Amino acid sequence: DILNHIEDSISEYASAISSTATTTTTKEQYQSLHELKFRLCLYRSRVLFATCTRPSSYTKTIKLDAKIRQSRKELKSALEIYHHKLVPPKEDTSTSGNGKESMDAKSTGSAKS
């Protein structure tokens, strides 16, 4: 299976990165590893979903449901990798610039005077 071969290659790449996890390991290497894992999960989800066909009997319906569930799990894994590893965290904008804290500080400052 091609997907298993790709997964094995990614695992070898990950072990190579972790074995040399000294100062030579860069952020770009980890970024590329996470991107490969993301793309593998996404592709696996697509393949599983594409192999789903219309069931003609009850037993095939159960197999279809299992494939769809597995496809959804792979897609969920891909989205978790994307959100937690690939997208940089957003800065908290609620404390910088909406003016509420500065208004509160002014009102407490004037109340103390």
N, CA, C and O of each residue as an XYZ file, in Angstrom:
452
protein
N       0.843     -1.188      0.000
C       0.000      0.000      0.000
C       0.883      1.245      0.000
O       1.851      1.332      0.757
N       0.554      2.167     -0.822
C       1.349      3.384     -0.974
C       1.311      4.230      0.295
O       2.328      4.792      0.701
N       0.143      4.318      0.917
C       0.022      5.136      2.131
C       0.896      4.599      3.263
O       1.486      5.373      4.017
N       0.978      3.274      3.381
C       1.838      2.701      4.421
C       3.306      3.002      4.143
O       4.070      3.272      5.069
N       3.700      2.956      2.884
C       5.077      3.294      2.520
C       5.392      4.750      2.851
O       6.466      5.052      3.371
N       4.468      5.641      2.554
C       4.665      7.061      2.861
C       4.729      7.273      4.368
O       5.549      8.050      4.857
N       3.860      6.579      5.105
C       3.868      6.702      6.564
C       5.182      6.198      7.148
O       5.714      6.797      8.083
N       5.712      5.096      6.602
C       7.006      4.592      7.059
C       8.125      5.587      6.771
O       9.024      5.776      7.591
N       8.065      6.215      5.615
C       9.080      7.218      5.266
C       9.017      8.417      6.203
O      10.052      8.950      6.601
N       7.816      8.839      6.554
C       7.654      9.959      7.482
C       8.175      9.575      8.859
O       8.803     10.390      9.535
N       7.918      8.339      9.279
C       8.420      7.882     10.577
C       9.946      7.852     10.594
O      10.563      8.219     11.594
N      10.550      7.422      9.502
C      12.018      7.420      9.410
C      12.554      8.851      9.459
O      13.562      9.118     10.113
N      11.883      9.757      8.773
C      12.293     11.164      8.783
C      12.163     11.746     10.185
O      13.030     12.499     10.629
N      11.079     11.398     10.887
C      10.878     11.889     12.246
C      11.943     11.345     13.191
O      12.444     12.073     14.047
N      12.288     10.075     13.039
C      13.325      9.511     13.903
C      14.689     10.109     13.584
O      15.517     10.274     14.480
N      14.930     10.431     12.327
C      16.191     11.080     11.961
C      16.283     12.474     12.567
O      17.349     12.894     13.019
N      15.173     13.181     12.573
C      15.159     14.517     13.172
C      15.348     14.421     14.677
O      16.122     15.185     15.254
N      14.650     13.491     15.320
C      14.743     13.392     16.779
C      16.096     12.868     17.234
O      16.551     13.207     18.326
N      16.754     12.038     16.407
C      18.072     11.534     16.799
C      19.135     12.630     16.719
O      20.130     12.585     17.442
N      18.927     13.600     15.852
C      19.849     14.729     15.754
C      19.219     15.975     16.336
O      19.423     17.079     15.831
N      18.452     15.798     17.399
C      17.682     16.904     17.984
C      18.551     17.816     18.834
O      18.148     18.240     19.917
N      19.703     18.105     18.354
C      20.558     19.065     19.046
C      20.317     20.429     18.436
O      19.221     20.715     17.953
N      21.307     21.250     18.455
C      21.145     22.593     17.900
C      21.065     22.583     16.381
O      20.712     23.596     15.778
N      21.388     21.455     15.751
C      21.326     21.411     14.290
C      19.895     21.284     13.776
O      19.622     21.614     12.622
N      18.979     20.809     14.623
C      17.579     20.695     14.217
C      16.945     22.080     14.186
O      16.985     22.830     15.162
N      16.376     22.386     13.064
C      15.794     23.710     12.912
C      14.282     23.649     12.992
O      13.668     22.585     12.910
N      13.716     24.810     13.152
C      12.255     24.921     13.200
C      11.643     24.513     11.865
O      10.539     23.971     11.830
N      12.351     24.770     10.769
C      11.844     24.415      9.445
C      11.738     22.907      9.274
O      10.826     22.424      8.602
N      12.671     22.145      9.883
C      12.597     20.688      9.786
C      11.356     20.161     10.501
O      10.657     19.288      9.986
N      11.088     20.697     11.692
C       9.888     20.286     12.401
C       8.634     20.724     11.663
O       7.643     19.995     11.635
N       8.669     21.890     11.075
C       7.529     22.396     10.309
C       7.248     21.485      9.118
O       6.094     21.161      8.838
N       8.307     21.072      8.419
C       8.111     20.196      7.266
C       7.603     18.821      7.698
O       6.807     18.205      6.990
N       8.056     18.337      8.854
C       7.563     17.059      9.367
C       6.073     17.134      9.669
O       5.314     16.237      9.303
N       5.656     18.202     10.334
C       4.231     18.356     10.651
C       3.399     18.535      9.392
O       2.265     18.061      9.324
N       3.950     19.213      8.401
C       3.217     19.383      7.155
C       3.057     18.048      6.428
O       2.006     17.776      5.847
N       4.100     17.216      6.459
C       3.992     15.886      5.850
C       2.939     15.043      6.553
O       2.154     14.353      5.902
N       2.919     15.095      7.888
C       1.912     14.345      8.638
C       0.508     14.852      8.325
O      -0.426     14.062      8.183
N       0.364     16.159      8.217
C      -0.928     16.760      7.885
C      -1.403     16.281      6.523
O      -2.548     15.857      6.369
N      -0.526     16.350      5.546
C      -0.911     15.950      4.192
C      -1.216     14.452      4.110
O      -2.104     14.041      3.364
N      -0.484     13.637      4.873
C      -0.751     12.203      4.878
C      -2.133     11.909      5.458
O      -2.889     11.120      4.891
N      -2.465     12.538      6.583
C      -3.791     12.337      7.183
C      -4.892     12.815      6.244
O      -5.921     12.155      6.098
N      -4.677     13.945      5.619
C      -5.670     14.486      4.703
C      -5.862     13.567      3.493
O      -6.992     13.307      3.079
N      -4.769     13.084      2.938
C      -4.851     12.205      1.775
C      -5.494     10.881      2.156
O      -6.302     10.348      1.395
N      -5.146     10.336      3.330
C      -5.736      9.083      3.783
C      -7.254      9.248      3.952
O      -8.023      8.353      3.601
N      -7.668     10.378      4.483
C      -9.094     10.640      4.646
C      -9.798     10.695      3.295
O     -10.895     10.159      3.138
N      -9.174     11.331      2.338
C      -9.762     11.427      0.997
C      -9.885     10.055      0.344
O     -10.900      9.741     -0.278
N      -8.837      9.238      0.492
C      -8.864      7.905     -0.122
C      -9.955      7.052      0.514
O     -10.700      6.365     -0.184
N     -10.046      7.096      1.838
C     -11.090      6.322      2.514
C     -12.482      6.774      2.085
O     -13.370      5.955      1.854
N     -12.656      8.077      1.984
C     -13.966      8.593      1.593
C     -14.274      8.261      0.137
O     -15.424      7.988     -0.205
N     -13.263      8.282     -0.718
C     -13.475      7.996     -2.138
C     -13.818      6.533     -2.377
O     -14.489      6.209     -3.357
N     -13.369      5.648     -1.500
C     -13.666      4.232     -1.689
C     -15.047      3.852     -1.199
O     -15.485      2.717     -1.390
N     -15.734      4.784     -0.571
C     -17.102      4.506     -0.111
C     -18.029      4.471     -1.323
O     -18.018      5.376     -2.157
N     -18.819      3.424     -1.402
C     -19.782      3.305     -2.497
C     -21.162      3.109     -1.906
O     -21.308      2.915     -0.699
N     -22.156      3.158     -2.742
C     -23.528      2.947     -2.270
C     -23.696      1.491     -1.859
O     -23.349      0.581     -2.613
N     -24.224      1.276     -0.673
C     -24.395     -0.110     -0.215
C     -25.603     -0.771     -0.865
O     -26.616     -0.129     -1.144
N     -25.465     -2.081     -1.097
C     -26.602     -2.821     -1.639
C     -27.176     -3.793     -0.620
O     -28.207     -4.418     -0.868
N     -26.521     -3.922      0.513
C     -27.047     -4.790      1.558
C     -26.681     -4.211      2.927
O     -25.924     -3.246      3.038
N     -27.239     -4.826      3.951
C     -27.019     -4.337      5.323
C     -25.558     -4.462      5.746
O     -25.028     -3.552      6.383
N     -24.898     -5.564      5.407
C     -23.492     -5.753      5.808
C     -22.588     -4.741      5.118
O     -21.614     -4.265      5.700
N     -22.918     -4.420      3.882
C     -22.126     -3.406      3.190
C     -22.364     -2.029      3.798
O     -21.468     -1.186      3.803
N     -23.579     -1.800      4.311
C     -23.872     -0.533      4.972
C     -23.013     -0.365      6.214
O     -22.521      0.730      6.486
N     -22.829     -1.435      6.964
C     -21.983     -1.376      8.164
C     -20.538     -1.075      7.784
O     -19.879     -0.266      8.436
N     -20.046     -1.722      6.734
C     -18.677     -1.460      6.276
C     -18.538     -0.027      5.786
O     -17.510      0.617      6.000
N     -19.576      0.464      5.131
C     -19.564      1.837      4.642
C     -19.503      2.819      5.804
O     -18.736      3.782      5.773
N     -20.311      2.572      6.826
C     -20.290      3.437      8.003
C     -18.929      3.425      8.679
O     -18.453      4.467      9.130
N     -18.303      2.268      8.753
C     -16.981      2.167      9.367
C     -15.951      2.957      8.568
O     -15.099      3.632      9.147
N     -16.025      2.877      7.240
C     -15.081      3.637      6.409
C     -15.297      5.145      6.560
O     -14.338      5.912      6.640
N     -16.548      5.552      6.597
C     -16.842      6.974      6.754
C     -16.360      7.470      8.116
O     -15.799      8.560      8.220
N     -16.579      6.669      9.155
C     -16.104      7.039     10.492
C     -14.586      7.156     10.530
O     -14.041      8.098     11.106
N     -13.905      6.191      9.910
C     -12.448      6.224      9.866
C     -11.962      7.431      9.059
O     -10.967      8.062      9.418
N     -12.652      7.745      7.989
C     -12.303      8.911      7.183
C     -12.450     10.195      7.990
O     -11.612     11.092      7.899
N     -13.513     10.280      8.776
C     -13.732     11.468      9.620
C     -12.641     11.585     10.688
O     -12.199     12.690     11.001
N     -12.208     10.454     11.246
C     -11.141     10.475     12.245
C      -9.836     10.976     11.641
O      -9.118     11.760     12.261
N      -9.535     10.521     10.437
C      -8.318     10.981      9.762
C      -8.393     12.477      9.460
O      -7.410     13.202      9.613
N      -9.563     12.925      9.034
C      -9.733     14.345      8.761
C      -9.595     15.162     10.036
O      -9.008     16.245     10.017
N     -10.129     14.657     11.143
C     -10.009     15.337     12.428
C      -8.544     15.408     12.861
O      -8.096     16.433     13.375
N      -7.801     14.326     12.654
C      -6.368     14.320     12.985
C      -5.619     15.352     12.152
O      -4.746     16.060     12.654
N      -5.975     15.427     10.870
C      -5.328     16.398      9.993
C      -5.615     17.825     10.464
O      -4.720     18.671     10.471
N      -6.854     18.088     10.856
C      -7.200     19.434     11.324
C      -6.508     19.774     12.642
O      -6.119     20.921     12.859
N      -6.352     18.789     13.518
C      -5.631     19.031     14.770
C      -4.178     19.376     14.503
O      -3.632     20.293     15.116
N      -3.547     18.645     13.588
C      -2.162     18.954     13.223
C      -2.088     20.351     12.635
O      -1.188     21.123     12.966
N      -3.025     20.675     11.773
C      -3.026     21.991     11.140
C      -3.157     23.102     12.176
O      -2.388     24.064     12.158
N      -4.123     22.975     13.074
C      -4.377     24.053     14.034
C      -3.312     24.154     15.123
O      -2.994     25.256     15.569
N      -2.756     23.025     15.557
C      -1.832     23.051     16.691
C      -0.367     23.096     16.292
O       0.473     23.528     17.081
N      -0.044     22.656     15.073
C       1.357     22.583     14.680
C       1.725     23.519     13.535
O       2.841     24.037     13.498
N       0.810     23.742     12.607
C       1.157     24.496     11.405
C       0.776     25.968     11.470
O       1.503     26.812     10.946
N      -0.331     26.290     12.092
C      -0.776     27.681     12.165
C      -0.162     28.327     13.404
O      -0.317     27.803     14.507
N       0.526     29.447     13.244
C       1.074     30.110     14.429
C      -0.037     30.616     15.326
O      -1.085     31.035     14.835
N       0.174     30.585     16.636
C      -0.884     31.046     17.543
C      -1.156     32.529     17.355
O      -0.244     33.330     17.151
N      -2.431     32.871     17.430
C      -2.825     34.274     17.279
C      -2.537     35.003     18.578
O      -2.645     34.440     19.667
N      -2.170     36.263     18.438
C      -1.940     37.076     19.632
C      -3.274     37.437     20.253
O      -4.275     37.573     19.548
N      -3.295     37.591     21.559
C      -4.523     37.934     22.263
C      -4.802     39.412     22.044
O      -4.104     40.265     22.592
N      -5.809     39.714     21.255
C      -6.125     41.108     20.937
C      -7.084     41.708     21.948
O      -7.364     42.905     21.897
N      -7.593     40.892     22.871
C      -8.573     41.425     23.809
C      -7.935     42.356     24.836
O      -8.632     43.184     25.423
N      -6.630     42.240     25.068
C      -5.984     43.093     26.062
C      -5.236     44.260     25.434
O      -4.688     45.095     26.154
N      -5.200     44.334     24.119
C      -4.405     45.395     23.512
C      -5.226     46.205     22.529
O      -5.357     45.830     21.363
N      -5.760     47.276     22.979
C      -6.326     48.204     22.033
C      -7.818     48.342     22.011
O      -8.321     49.117     21.197
N      -8.567     47.655     22.838
C     -10.001     47.880     22.770
C     -10.410     49.024     23.679
O     -11.551     49.483     23.627
N      -9.490     49.486     24.510
C      -9.738     50.680     25.299
C     -10.404     50.416     26.626
O     -10.475     51.319     27.459
N     -10.889     49.232     26.852
C     -11.610     48.973     28.094
C     -10.669     49.026     29.293
O     -11.004     49.612     30.322
N      -9.481     48.410     29.160
C      -8.549     48.427     30.277
C      -8.095     49.852     30.592
O      -7.958     50.229     31.756
N      -7.862     50.634     29.538
C      -7.408     51.999     29.783
C      -8.514     52.822     30.437
O      -8.230     53.683     31.270
N      -9.763     52.571     30.074
C     -10.867     53.282     30.709
C     -10.996     52.861     32.167
O     -11.248     53.698     33.034
N     -10.823     51.565     32.445
C     -10.883     51.083     33.815
C      -9.745     51.674     34.643
O      -9.940     52.033     35.804
N      -8.563     51.776     34.049
C      -7.417     52.327     34.766
C      -7.637     53.818     35.068
O      -7.272     54.306     36.138
N      -8.236     54.525     34.114
C      -8.498     55.932     34.357
C      -9.524     56.119     35.448
O      -9.394     57.012     36.285
N     -10.553     55.277     35.443
C     -11.606     55.444     36.438
C     -11.086     55.059     37.827
O     -11.455     55.705     38.808
N     -10.246     54.033     37.939
C      -9.709     53.680     39.252
C      -8.682     54.707     39.691
O      -8.548     54.978     40.884
N      -7.965     55.276     38.754
C      -6.983     56.302     39.090
C      -7.654     57.569     39.578
O      -7.161     58.205     40.509
N      -8.772     57.951     38.970
C      -9.467     59.146     39.390
C     -10.205     58.913     40.693
O     -10.417     59.851     41.462
N     -10.598     57.673     40.952
C     -11.299     57.396     42.200
C     -10.339     57.436     43.376
O     -10.738     57.761     44.494
N      -9.060     57.105     43.130
C      -8.065     57.126     44.204
C      -7.665     58.536     44.546
O      -7.257     58.786     45.680
N      -7.760     59.471     43.623
C      -7.271     60.831     43.869
C      -8.180     61.625     44.747
O      -7.896     62.787     45.040
